[in-house]
Structure formats: structure tokens, C-alpha cells
Amino acid sequence: MPIYKAPLEDVRFVLNEVIGAAQLAQLPGYGEATPEAIDAVLEEAAKICEDLLFPLNQSGDAEGCTFEHGVVKTPPGFKDAYTTFCQGGWAGLSCDPEFGGQGLPTLLSLAIDEMVCSANLSFGMYPGLSHGAYNAIEKHATAELKKLYLPKLAAGTWTGTMCLTEPQCGTDLGLIRTKAVPQPDGTYKITGAKIFISAGEHDLAENIVHLVLARLPDAPPDIRGLSLFLTPKFIPDAQGKVGARNALSCGRLEHKMGIKASATCAMNFDGATAWLVGKPNQGLRAMFTMMNEARLAVGMQGLGVAEISYQNAARYAQERLQGRGLKGAVFPEKPADPIVVHPDVRRSLMTMRALVEGCRALAYSIGLELDIEARHVDPARREAAGQLVALMIPVVKAFVTDVGFDVANMGMQVFGGHGYIRDTGVEQYVRDARIAQIYEGTNGVQALDLVGRKMPDNYGRLMRQFFHPVADFLQAEKDNPALADMLPLFMSAFGKLQMSSLTVATRGVVNPDEAGAAATDYLRLFALVALGFMWLRMAKVAAEKLPQAGARAGFYDSKLKTARFFFSKILPQANALNLAILSGAKTVMDMPAEAF
Ligand SMILES: Cc1cc2nc3c(=O)[nH]c(=O)nc-3n(C[C@H](O)[C@H](O)[C@H](O)COP(=O)(O)OP(=O)(O)OC[C@H]3O[C@@H](n4cnc5c(N)ncnc54)[C@H](O)[C@@H]3O)c2cc1C
């Protein structure tokens, strides 16, 4: 049976000792988000994840959602678990108290997302999508729509969806065909077919609020002609009581590789009544304002799956007895040594751990900047935070979801054949993790966003929000003996990133294929350096705390050992990536399209 224990010690370390989450309580509206209060919420979240959501993960995967005559049922136990989850206020954790939310920071909500996704990624999809819908409505809808819909979404009694994808249109939203026709009473009628809609239909909530991208009759034919519409499954009255069924339905459930307890639906809109959210033809802009948080949340899915994969692989490596240590028996009293003694198994475990802990620190640091961007009193600080967030979102989304899949895969390898057999539960993590690399903008498209939009923005204005703090840190710590063995390795990789940045930026101006061909390698190089920066910061704290750590000495010591592993065994990949980037686009583009 798989195990899961919320990694609270590491979460607290990152929040309190590395990124300084205590500053949240200084932000307007977050006065109650003190480290003590945050800790109490995390403890409660850990219990919900371990005791309520995790026990439904394997059964939910085995049983999946079912579809009969347009009705979708979630696997046994999900409805009760969802009710308990909502009664605990978890659906509205970071929602505005004006609409019944708890008004807690986005960072805290992201840390809890990580735990939810470890425990049960499929379950996490339902509140996750609702939160995206909440954010879009809160930022762009009329006061009337907000009053009617936001309290229900914050309470979780209604859930939300994002309806973008159509059969002919995935990445290229300009191809959307769904139509919206204005009605004399100010509403619209939506007609069209959407596919792959997460939580499109289910039995968890009394109503489902679809946010649909569609085209008005006179709209431009491309992405400039998209508008956003709120289209409820049941049309509510002014008091929020659900009424008549709207003209929309689920045509089928998609059969898919993983997240089987998440209902992925083909949705038909047959003249469904809808309300405009935001301005006509500004639908994409409305979606973009919530995209940063949504992409970070998908990064948390990768992190969550990576964490649980590591936990299970680490435990298995202690228990599974096979072979003897290369230098002789380590546990001669046993019939064989546990596989954790083998260098190759350790290589996997250390890689998994270094990536998981590094990604946690990186993702949380950007989560904190999201809160600062939204709330800081100083406009200059808000602007700087916004620039760093804009730069790092594609890096975090793509790299952390890649890590989610890679670590799940490594975890399966540690289990050997038993990992491939369903009983151990770890093959589910490989299947579940895979989708996070695809939706919310594929990772290839994230890389293009980084090199095509974020890097050239205002002559590198966003890039400086990352490069300058790193350079300042290096200057301040250049003589820190605790970092002496790590700094040269980091500086080498940082230099490679600077060189690659210049190359991609200058070549990309002349020939966009140069930037496009380098994009994925460049994003990975950027992410490794960003992880290296977080590992330096973590190592600095660990080295300072270790001498007086008492019972926590083991924690800090492990941190330093993992940091050293990262710098010596993972970060050197920066060299290869840099070489691949410098080699240019020619070998990528040389083959004529018809030769494939
Ligand atoms: C389980 C699941 C749940 C989903 N949930 C939702 C949901 O709730 N709402 C919703 O609207 N959608 C949802 N989606 C859809 C998802 O967001 C899309 O699948 C995704 O955006 C990619 O679109 P596509 O599948 O059409 O691939 P395509 O856009 O056809 O892309 C195919 C390949 O080409 C690459 N590519 C495409 N265009 C470019 C380009 N310009 N430059 C470089 N490479 C390019 C892509 O990276 C990809 O590798 C879901 C999908 C799945 C499988």
C-alpha cells in the first residue's frame, strides 16, 4: 500500500526560514496570516489530505468516473469527501471574505494545493478549476454576477470550469468557433462544442458554472474576437436558488491515461443562456489575468506527485532486500541488503529529493511574489514582484511539471517490476503526472512564452528581476565558507545562462526559429539555475542553523547534503544545455517538413 505524510517540516522550512513568509502578515488584508496561524492551517490541511483524500486516491483511479445518459458520477467516496472538504472551508481558503472566503494568502493556498495533489490529484481538479473560475469572475464580472456566483464558488456548493478547447482548437485559441448571440434582455445564447473540459459534469455540487470562450457575431476572426461568458448548468434566481436546467449537456467522458477520477468532459452548448464577463472581445485578456495563478497551481500538481513518489520510493528502498553493498554486506544479519545501499538506487533517490525540495522552494518563492504583487503598499515593489512573476511562471509551470513526471518515473524504477504492477500504487503517479505537462499551455508553449515574450520584454526588464538578485546574493556570499564548494559550480551555470540568454535574444531577433528551436533547452537551463539559486539560499540557512539545531540537526544536515548533490550531480546539466543552445537552429530546421 502506498503511503503519504504531508511534508510539513520542509514546507515550514521553506516558508519561515528561506523565503520569509512572515512578511505576508504585513501585507494589507493579511494581518491574520502570521506564521503561527499559517502553521495551524497547514496542520489541519495535512490531516484532511492524509486521512480524507489520500485513502480515495487508489480506489478513485481504479473505479474512475462513470457516464450514463448525460449523468456523470464521481467514484465512491468522492461526494462525501468533497462535502467534508467544503464544510471545512478549504474551497474558499484564499477567497475574499466579502464573498464568504477565508481571505488567506495565495501562497498558503498553493502550499495546500501541493498536499492535495500529492494525496489525490484527481480530487484536487474540482476545487482547482472552481478557484480559477472564481478568480476570473472576481476580476472581470459585474457586481451583480459577483454577488450571485462568488459566494457559491467560495463555499464549494457550486463548482466552476474553464471551457476553451474545441476539437479543432487547442493551443491556437484563435480557431475557436463557439458562438455567442446577444439577446434583447442583455443575456447571450451560446452554441458550440467544447472538449476535454475538466469537471464539466459531475455529482459533487448542486450547480456548475462554465466560463466559456466564444465569439460574438461581429467579432474579428482571430484571438482578438474572443469574449468570456458565464454559463451555468442550472440558471439561478436572484437569491442563488438553482432553477431551470440550461441548454447545455455532457456528450461523453473522455477515456484517458490518468487522473481517472477527474471528469474530463465533451460539452455541448445548444443555445445556452449566458452572461458576458468583462468586455466584448476581451475574453482572452480576462483569462490571462488569472493565468499566472492557474499555471502556478498546475506546477503544484507536478510538485505534489513528485513528493508522494519520492516518499514511497524512499520507504521501499529501505524495505526491499536485494543483493549486497558493493563493498560487502551492510546488514549481514539480513538475507540481503536493502536496495538503499546501492549507489544507483541512491542516485535516483537523491535526484528525486533534490528536485522535489528545490522545486518546492522555487515555486513557493514565486507564490509569495504573487501575494506581494497583489497587496504590497509600495507600487514599485508591486511592479517588481509582477515582473518576476511574469518571467518565472512559464519556468515554474514547465519545469516543475516535467519534474513531476520524471520523478514519478524514477520512483517507479526504484520499485522495479513491482512498480509496474498496480498494487504498489506508484504507476498511478506516472500516469497522473503526465497531463500537467500538457494542459494550461503545453510545456513547449511555456518555453516559447519565456523566449518569445518574457525575455525580450522591454529590453530584458523582466530578466533583470531574476539576474540582479542572484548577482547581489553572489556578491554578498562570495566568501561564505559554508557555500565554498557550491558557489563555483553555481557561478559556472549562471555564466552559461547569461551566455545563452544573450545568444537566444540576439539570434532570435534575426531569425525567430533560432529562439523557437532553443526554447525548451533554454527554459530547462533557466530552471536549473533558478533551482540552484534556491539551493544556495537553503544551504546558507541550513549551515547557519546547524550548530545550534539540537534535535533538528539531522534536518539541516540532510539539507546540506542534498544541496551538494544538486550542485555536483544535477546542475552540471547546464553545460550540455548551453552547448545545445549555442549550436543553433540549423539541425532542427534542416529536414524538409515532408521528410518526417
Ligand atoms: C485531461 C485533460 C484535461 C483538460 N482540461 C481542460 C479544461 O478544463 N479546459 C480546457 O479548455 N481545456 C482542457 N484541456 C485541453 C488542454 O488544455 C489542451 O489539450 C492543450 O492546451 C493542448 O491543446 P491540444 O491538445 O489541441 O494540442 P495542440 O495545440 O494541437 O498541440 C499539439 C502539439 O503541438 C505543439 N504546438 C502547438 N502549437 C504550437 C506552436 N504555436 N508552437 C510550438 N508548438 C506548438 C504543442 O506544444 C503540442 O506538443 C484538457 C486536456 C486534457 C487531456
The ligand as an ORCA input file, in Angstrom:
! r2SCAN-3c Opt
* xyz 0 1
  C      -7.177     15.601    -19.094
  C      -7.297     16.928    -19.777
  C      -7.947     17.965    -19.147
  C      -8.111     19.198    -19.790
  N      -8.835     20.188    -19.193
  C      -9.187     21.278    -19.922
  C     -10.124     22.235    -19.417
  O     -10.604     22.125    -18.291
  N     -10.484     23.271    -20.220
  C      -9.972     23.415    -21.462
  O     -10.351     24.368    -22.145
  N      -9.059     22.553    -21.971
  C      -8.668     21.485    -21.227
  N      -7.775     20.578    -21.736
  C      -7.183     20.824    -23.041
  C      -5.719     21.192    -22.974
  O      -5.565     22.457    -22.406
  C      -5.162     21.070    -24.395
  O      -5.088     19.692    -24.700
  C      -3.818     21.747    -24.558
  O      -3.972     23.131    -24.470
  C      -3.147     21.433    -25.893
  O      -4.026     21.560    -26.958
  P      -4.166     20.350    -27.996
  O      -4.387     19.114    -27.222
  O      -5.180     20.705    -29.015
  O      -2.752     20.261    -28.668
  P      -2.236     21.114    -29.934
  O      -2.486     22.565    -29.696
  O      -2.762     20.513    -31.169
  O      -0.673     20.877    -29.823
  C      -0.058     19.658    -30.291
  C       1.454     19.805    -30.113
  O       1.923     20.899    -30.917
  C       2.587     21.852    -30.123
  N       2.233     23.197    -30.585
  C       1.023     23.674    -30.892
  N       1.091     24.943    -31.295
  C       2.387     25.290    -31.240
  C       3.107     26.480    -31.526
  N       2.499     27.594    -31.925
  N       4.443     26.456    -31.362
  C       5.059     25.358    -30.924
  N       4.437     24.210    -30.632
  C       3.123     24.177    -30.794
  C       2.116     21.628    -28.687
  O       3.083     22.017    -27.735
  C       1.872     20.129    -28.671
  O       3.051     19.454    -28.373
  C      -7.567     19.367    -21.090
  C      -6.877     18.332    -21.700
  C      -6.764     17.110    -21.085
  C      -6.082     15.996    -21.815
*
